[in-house]
Amino acid sequence: MKRMPLALAFALPVMALAQPVAREPGERDPDRMARAEQRQRLRQVLELADTLELDSAQALKMDETLRRFEDRRRPLREQVRDSARILHQAARGDSAALGQVDAAAQKAFDARAQIAALDRELYQALAKDLSPQKRARLAMVMARSEGARGMKAKGLKEPRGD
């Protein structure tokens, strides 16, 4: 019952921004990317609020913290994407990209290391006022969401057991 007003408080602005936009195939649309980020953060806040049993004020504070870290993470993710684009082109034999392979790989590794450091910092920021039990839940949610992002990027629906 408590979650409905919280969900509506976050969902209404997202739904207002969810207007279809005409664009060319293969082109990155910054507005679409911003909406996707906002939807992802909403899902994350709702999951954290539910798991940690937060009230609306605590959830809004958590949303603000997530937003600050997302602003710092965005250029690093873009750097990883740009490096991956170069590496894909080189893997397909693009002669212009072949000379950039080592630099692109190093940039991707560096950016991913910075993202991991940001994730640790985010955990510290979110966990500072939580009980040990809630910190454990927070760590589990963050680990699960990172794994789910990786599987989504690879096109997997669930972990595969061998």
C-alpha positions in Angstrom: 0.0 0.0 0.0 2.8 2.3 0.9 4.6 1.7 -2.4 1.8 3.0 -4.7 2.3 6.7 -3.9 6.0 6.3 -4.1 5.7 4.5 -7.5 3.4 7.1 -8.8 5.7 9.9 -7.7 8.5 8.5 -9.7 6.6 7.0 -12.6 4.5 10.0 -13.7 7.5 12.1 -14.8 9.0 9.1 -16.6 5.7 8.4 -18.4 5.4 12.1 -19.4 8.8 11.9 -21.1 8.1 8.6 -22.9 7.0 10.2 -26.2 8.1 8.4 -29.4 10.8 10.2 -31.3 11.6 9.7 -35.0 15.2 9.0 -35.7 17.4 7.2 -38.2 18.2 3.5 -37.6 21.5 3.0 -35.8 21.7 6.6 -34.5 22.0 7.2 -30.8 19.3 9.5 -29.6 20.4 11.5 -26.5 16.8 12.0 -25.4 16.0 8.3 -25.6 19.2 7.5 -23.7 18.2 10.0 -21.0 14.8 8.5 -20.7 16.2 5.0 -20.5 18.6 6.1 -17.7 15.7 7.7 -15.8 13.6 4.5 -16.2 16.5 2.4 -14.9 17.1 4.7 -11.9 13.3 4.5 -11.2 13.4 0.7 -11.2 16.5 0.8 -9.0 14.9 3.2 -6.5 11.7 1.2 -6.3 13.6 -2.1 -5.8 15.8 -0.5 -3.1 12.8 1.1 -1.4 10.9 -2.2 -1.4 13.9 -4.3 -0.3 15.1 -1.8 2.4 11.6 -0.9 3.5 12.2 2.8 3.0 9.6 5.5 3.4 9.0 8.1 0.6 11.5 10.7 2.1 14.2 8.1 2.3 13.5 6.9 -1.2 13.7 10.4 -2.6 17.0 10.9 -0.8 18.3 7.7 -2.3 17.1 8.8 -5.8 19.1 12.0 -5.4 22.2 10.1 -4.5 21.8 7.7 -7.4 21.3 10.7 -9.7 24.6 12.3 -8.6 26.5 9.1 -9.2 24.8 8.5 -12.5 26.0 12.0 -13.6 29.5 10.9 -12.8 29.1 7.4 -14.4 27.6 8.6 -17.7 30.8 9.8 -19.4 32.7 6.7 -18.3 30.0 4.5 -19.9 30.2 6.6 -23.0 34.0 6.1 -23.1 33.5 2.3 -22.8 30.9 2.4 -25.6 33.2 4.4 -27.9 36.1 2.1 -27.2 33.9 -1.0 -27.8 32.8 0.6 -31.1 36.4 0.9 -32.2 37.2 -2.6 -31.2 34.2 -4.0 -33.1 35.2 -2.1 -36.2 38.8 -3.4 -35.9 37.5 -7.0 -35.3 35.6 -6.7 -38.6 38.8 -5.6 -40.4 38.3 -1.8 -40.6 41.8 -0.6 -41.4 41.2 2.8 -39.8 40.3 1.2 -36.5 43.1 -1.4 -36.5 45.7 1.2 -35.4 43.5 2.2 -32.4 43.0 -1.3 -30.9 45.5 -1.1 -28.0 44.5 2.5 -27.0 40.8 1.6 -27.2 41.2 -1.5 -25.1 43.2 0.4 -22.5 40.6 3.2 -22.4 37.8 0.6 -21.9 39.7 -1.1 -19.0 40.4 2.2 -17.4 36.8 3.4 -17.6 35.5 0.1 -16.3 37.9 0.3 -13.3 36.6 3.8 -12.6 33.0 2.6 -12.8 33.8 -0.1 -10.3 35.3 2.5 -7.9 32.2 4.6 -8.3 30.0 1.6 -7.5 32.0 1.1 -4.2 31.6 4.8 -3.5 27.9 4.6 -4.2 27.5 1.7 -1.9 29.2 3.6 0.9 27.0 6.7 0.3 23.8 4.6 0.3 24.8 2.4 3.2 26.0 5.1 5.7 22.7 5.5 7.5 21.5 1.8 7.3 21.6 -1.0 9.8 24.0 -3.9 9.1 21.0 -6.0 7.9 19.9 -3.4 5.5 23.5 -2.8 4.3 23.6 -6.5 3.5 20.3 -6.3 1.5 21.7 -3.2 -0.3 24.8 -5.1 -1.3 22.8 -8.0 -2.6 20.5 -5.7 -4.6 23.5 -3.9 -6.1 25.2 -7.2 -7.0 22.1 -8.6 -8.5 21.4 -5.5 -10.6 25.0 -5.4 -11.9 24.7 -9.1 -12.9 21.3 -8.5 -14.6 22.8 -5.6 -16.5 25.6 -7.8 -17.8 23.1 -10.5 -18.8 20.9 -8.0 -20.5 23.8 -6.6 -22.5 24.7 -10.1 -23.6 21.1 -11.0 -24.4 20.6 -13.6 -21.7 17.4 -13.9 -19.7 18.8 -15.8 -16.8 22.1 -17.3 -15.6 23.0 -20.6 -17.2 24.0 -23.5 -15.0 26.6 -26.0 -16.2 
